[in-house]
Amino acid sequence: MAHQYSLQQTLGLISSLDYRTEAVLENVEDRLRRSSYLELRRIECSFRNGVLTLMGHVSSYYLRQMAQVTLQGMPDVYSIENQLEVLSVKKVAISEYGIGN
């Protein structure tokens, strides 16, 4: 039996999901900003259906892992997809900060 929802109910659900997504991303950004690893503060994130996706560049595999560890256990985050790319320090400086061009 299919459920039927009014337009108002559907828009309310979408609004609720948008609010939750915004709240999760604000919490993620706050955790990354408080990190003692400066590179983690430049990570970009998206959140959908309980999956947090990390994007950007870091200069080591250690920092790539620390980004994930820093964000583990966050409310509403059921999985972390770590798409961070590891580049040399020089390449990160050029890519992220425009230094060395």
N, C-alpha and C positions, 0 to 999 in steps of 0.2 A: 504494500500500500504506500503510495507516494505521499509525501508531506507537501502541503501547499502553504506558502508563506506570503503574507501581504508585502507590498512594496515597502511599507513602513518598517515591518519586521526585518526585511532583508537589509535595508539601509542601516537600521540599528545594529545589526550583526556586523556589517562591514565597518561601521564607525567604531564599534567595540574592538574589532581586530586591528584596525589602524591605530587606535589608542594603545593597545597592548604592544604592538610592534614598536611604536614610538617610545614607550616606556622601557622596553627591553634595550633598545639601541641607546637610550640615554644612560642606562645603567652600565652598559658595555663601555661607552665612551668615558664615563666617570672612572671605571676601574682602570682603563688604559691610561688615562691622564694621571692617575695617582701612582702609576708604575715608576719604579726607579730606572727602568730601561727606557731612555728617551726615544729610541726607534719605535717602540710599541705605541707611542702617542700618535704616530702618523698612519697607523693601520686603518684601512677602510673596512666597514662591516655592512652586511645586509642580514636581514632576518625574515624568514618565511616558514610558516608551518612548524615552528619549533626548532628549525635549523639555522644556526648562526654561521655565516660564511665570512671568513677573514680573507682580505685581499690586500695586496701591496707588496712591498719589498723590505727585507731585513738583511743584515750583513752576515748572519751565521745561522746554522741549524739550531744552535742553542736558543737564540732569540725566537726563532720560528716556534720551537717547542714551548718556550716561556709564554708566548702570546696565548697559546692554547691552555696552558696550565693556569694562567692568570684569570681566564674566563670560565673555567670549569665550575660547575655547581651553581650557575646563575639560574634564578627562577625563570621558568617558562622555556629555557634552552635545553632541548633534549639531545641535541647533537651539534658538534662543531665541525664544519668543513674547512680545513686549513688549506687555503689556496695561496698562502704567502710564498713568494719566490725568494730564494736565497741568492743574493748577488754579492760581489766583493764590496768592501767598504767604499772604494772609489766609485764603483757603478751605482751604489745606493746614493752617494753624495751627488752624483751627476743627475740621476733619475729623480730623486726626491727633493733636492735642495738647489739644483742648478749650479753646483759648485764644480769647478774644474773643466768647464766647457771652454 
